[in-house]
Amino acid sequence: MFSYRHAFHAGNHADVLKHTVLIAVLEHLLHKDTPLTVVDTHAGAGLYRLDGDYAGTSGEAAEGVLRLLAGTPGPTPPPALARYLEVVRGFNPGGGSRVYPGSPFIVQRLLRPQDRLKLCELHPTDARTLAANVAQLEAGRQVAVLREDGFGAATKFLPPPSRRAMVLVDPSYEIKTDYGRTAAFVGEALKRFATGVYVVWHPIIPRPEAHDLPRRLRTLATRAGKPWLHATLTVKSSKVAATPDGQARRPGLPASGMFVLNPPYTLAEQLRPALAWLAPQLAQDRHAGFTLDGASA
Ligand SMILES: C[S@@+](CC[C@H](N)C(=O)[O-])C[C@H]1O[C@@H](n2cnc3c(N)ncnc32)[C@H](O)[C@@H]1O
């Protein structure tokens, strides 16, 4: 446990999908004046260096956000993607792309004074880095950092006093029980607060638990009579390829999805053009593509 460090993956294709959807959902919720509580069950370190050792070693950002920031010639990005890129550029005011904001910093940047942000991070080093990064914001009581298990801690914030909340569930899935715990968490959260907006990131990899998770989330939504939207982005085949010297080469993460329970009614029409633009931009082979499915209540 705890070998996962998001710094290796910050700004990869999964973060591009996750943070584009996160911003689109959040900005819709911020149209209403009533205070919003955002809970990030698996917050990470908050800010990442794209010119540092971690990102350099993995090269994942180079095939994700950095491709988009480089602005390869082609059609201009649709509004949801343009907004995502604008938010990322906002963390690099001098130009360039040295800093990548994680979900806590993206959310905090968009929140209003009346809103609250609860961040759970269990990794001792990342929790310390997150707390130090958040302290620099001087955001006072607006942002709380908890070094606690996000699945256990997050439900205590539900429902919030204003009865408006968005919960991002973004585990690393490094242990396979994370799949079952994610589904159980959403089930419990729905029981406590059926009108919350639940946003779950999940990897699409060839293992049964990963395959089952979106199905289980759909079942939870349907049983509760709630609408849902599921966006996926594939950048390459999941097949294990052989290197020229005959070794098996693991493909890395080929695809991921965002499952949104109680999505804003405008989300599907925002995401469809965004995904259609993104898939060819981030394609690593001919298997790249996207899906967008949903159901109304
Ligand atoms: C995918 S990363 C989060 C990325 C972040 N949400 C973002 O978008 O920038 C998952 C994080 O969850 C942390 N983690 C793992 N198990 C946890 C748990 N039970 N509760 C809270 N955090 C956990 C890991 O240390 C890691 O930093």
The ligand as an ORCA input file, in Angstrom:
! r2SCAN-3c Opt
* xyz 0 1
  C      -5.357      9.767     -7.776
  S      -4.612     10.516     -6.394
  C      -5.570     11.956     -6.121
  C      -5.424     13.038     -7.143
  C      -6.240     14.264     -6.879
  N      -7.638     13.959     -6.572
  C      -6.200     15.184     -8.088
  O      -7.076     15.096     -8.962
  O      -5.307     16.007     -8.144
  C      -5.163      9.500     -5.088
  C      -4.634      9.923     -3.724
  O      -5.326      9.192     -2.716
  C      -4.423      8.952     -1.632
  N      -5.026      7.873     -0.841
  C      -4.903      6.540     -0.974
  N      -5.753      5.895     -0.138
  C      -6.437      6.869      0.530
  C      -7.509      6.850      1.479
  N      -8.012      5.698      1.935
  N      -7.993      8.026      1.920
  C      -7.490      9.201      1.473
  N      -6.481      9.285      0.562
  C      -5.976      8.137      0.095
  C      -3.128      8.643     -2.317
  O      -2.042      8.872     -1.429
  C      -3.156      9.640     -3.492
  O      -2.502     10.829     -3.152
*
